Amino acid sequence: MKSTGIVRKVDGLGRIVLPIELRRTYELKIGDAVEIYTDDDKIILKKFQRTCIFCGSSEQVVEYKDRSICADCLNDIKGK
């Protein structure tokens, strides 16, 4: 893990601001979802990316009944 040297304070509502440099580097835009993980004493943020529930692919993923499925698996299910 690499330190950025950036320190931010948590505000009264529990929020922190991600610096513009990090948002640009990781292509985070307004409205993007971020996953939150913990590992011992660490809090890890990761840009959320939908993946297929069957194969784990993130290519051509669509939502069906609140689940994510890729085009290849959808075609396999359809028998194509």
C-alpha atoms as a printed R data frame, in Angstrom:
   type eleno elety resid chain resno       x       y       z
1  ATOM     1    CA   MET     A     1   0.000   0.000   0.000
2  ATOM     2    CA   LYS     A     2   1.326   3.412  -0.982
3  ATOM     3    CA   SER     A     3   0.881   6.559   1.123
4  ATOM     4    CA   THR     A     4  -0.329   9.686  -0.667
5  ATOM     5    CA   GLY     A     5   0.671  11.999   2.155
6  ATOM     6    CA   ILE     A     6  -2.822  13.517   2.055
7  ATOM     7    CA   VAL     A     7  -4.635  13.950   5.381
8  ATOM     8    CA   ARG     A     8  -8.310  14.895   5.656
9  ATOM     9    CA   LYS     A     9 -10.502  15.463   8.728
10 ATOM    10    CA   VAL     A    10 -13.872  13.796   9.194
11 ATOM    11    CA   ASP     A    11 -16.654  16.388   9.388
12 ATOM    12    CA   GLY     A    12 -19.634  16.433  11.770
13 ATOM    13    CA   LEU     A    13 -21.632  14.132   9.480
14 ATOM    14    CA   GLY     A    14 -18.819  11.566   9.194
15 ATOM    15    CA   ARG     A    15 -17.760  12.623   5.698
16 ATOM    16    CA   ILE     A    16 -14.343  13.096   4.167
17 ATOM    17    CA   VAL     A    17 -13.486  14.785   0.881
18 ATOM    18    CA   LEU     A    18 -11.449  12.853  -1.676
19 ATOM    19    CA   PRO     A    19  -8.932  15.212  -3.281
20 ATOM    20    CA   ILE     A    20  -9.435  16.003  -6.960
21 ATOM    21    CA   GLU     A    21  -6.100  14.358  -7.823
22 ATOM    22    CA   LEU     A    22  -7.330  11.002  -6.496
23 ATOM    23    CA   ARG     A    23 -10.739  11.375  -8.152
24 ATOM    24    CA   ARG     A    24  -9.046  12.055 -11.488
25 ATOM    25    CA   THR     A    25  -6.526   9.240 -11.092
26 ATOM    26    CA   TYR     A    26  -9.253   6.689 -10.324
27 ATOM    27    CA   GLU     A    27 -11.801   8.244 -12.696
28 ATOM    28    CA   LEU     A    28 -14.353   8.885  -9.942
29 ATOM    29    CA   LYS     A    29 -17.141  11.115 -11.128
30 ATOM    30    CA   ILE     A    30 -20.083  12.686  -9.324
31 ATOM    31    CA   GLY     A    31 -22.610   9.956  -8.600
32 ATOM    32    CA   ASP     A    32 -20.166   7.032  -8.927
33 ATOM    33    CA   ALA     A    33 -20.538   4.301  -6.317
34 ATOM    34    CA   VAL     A    34 -17.618   3.399  -4.046
35 ATOM    35    CA   GLU     A    35 -17.299   0.123  -2.132
36 ATOM    36    CA   ILE     A    36 -15.958   0.237   1.430
37 ATOM    37    CA   TYR     A    37 -13.815  -2.595   2.792
38 ATOM    38    CA   THR     A    38 -11.954  -3.045   6.062
39 ATOM    39    CA   ASP     A    39  -8.734  -4.942   6.717
40 ATOM    40    CA   ASP     A    40  -7.567  -4.962  10.334
41 ATOM    41    CA   ASP     A    41  -7.109  -1.241  11.100
42 ATOM    42    CA   LYS     A    42  -7.484  -0.073   7.483
43 ATOM    43    CA   ILE     A    43 -10.471   1.374   5.609
44 ATOM    44    CA   ILE     A    44 -10.229   0.666   1.893
45 ATOM    45    CA   LEU     A    45 -12.245   2.473  -0.778
46 ATOM    46    CA   LYS     A    46 -12.716   0.935  -4.211
47 ATOM    47    CA   LYS     A    47 -14.627   2.229  -7.213
48 ATOM    48    CA   PHE     A    48 -17.670  -0.018  -7.527
49 ATOM    49    CA   GLN     A    49 -17.841  -2.073 -10.693
50 ATOM    50    CA   ARG     A    50 -20.733  -4.373 -11.491
51 ATOM    51    CA   THR     A    51 -19.687  -7.934 -12.253
52 ATOM    52    CA   CYS     A    52 -21.551 -10.960 -13.573
53 ATOM    53    CA   ILE     A    53 -22.932 -13.208 -10.825
54 ATOM    54    CA   PHE     A    54 -21.925 -16.279 -12.823
55 ATOM    55    CA   CYS     A    55 -18.455 -15.643 -14.294
56 ATOM    56    CA   GLY     A    56 -17.276 -12.445 -12.560
57 ATOM    57    CA   SER     A    57 -16.781 -10.530 -15.820
58 ATOM    58    CA   SER     A    58 -17.272  -6.756 -15.818
59 ATOM    59    CA   GLU     A    59 -17.730  -6.543 -19.616
60 ATOM    60    CA   GLN     A    60 -21.192  -5.852 -21.066
61 ATOM    61    CA   VAL     A    61 -22.974  -6.333 -17.736
62 ATOM    62    CA   VAL     A    62 -26.718  -5.677 -17.531
63 ATOM    63    CA   GLU     A    63 -29.143  -5.757 -14.622
64 ATOM    64    CA   TYR     A    64 -31.885  -8.393 -14.517
65 ATOM    65    CA   LYS     A    65 -34.182  -8.685 -11.484
66 ATOM    66    CA   ASP     A    66 -31.650  -6.893  -9.258
67 ATOM    67    CA   ARG     A    67 -28.799  -9.148 -10.395
68 ATOM    68    CA   SER     A    68 -25.874  -8.458 -12.732
69 ATOM    69    CA   ILE     A    69 -25.250 -10.752 -15.691
70 ATOM    70    CA   CYS     A    70 -22.882 -10.394 -18.651
71 ATOM    71    CA   ALA     A    71 -23.920 -10.776 -22.295
72 ATOM    72    CA   ASP     A    72 -21.991 -14.052 -22.705
73 ATOM    73    CA   CYS     A    73 -23.682 -15.753 -19.737
74 ATOM    74    CA   LEU     A    74 -27.059 -14.378 -20.795
75 ATOM    75    CA   ASN     A    75 -26.562 -15.896 -24.241
76 ATOM    76    CA   ASP     A    76 -25.504 -19.220 -22.662
77 ATOM    77    CA   ILE     A    77 -28.696 -19.236 -20.595
78 ATOM    78    CA   LYS     A    78 -30.762 -18.448 -23.682
79 ATOM    79    CA   GLY     A    79 -29.020 -21.330 -25.461
80 ATOM    80    CA   LYS     A    80 -27.416 -19.204 -28.158
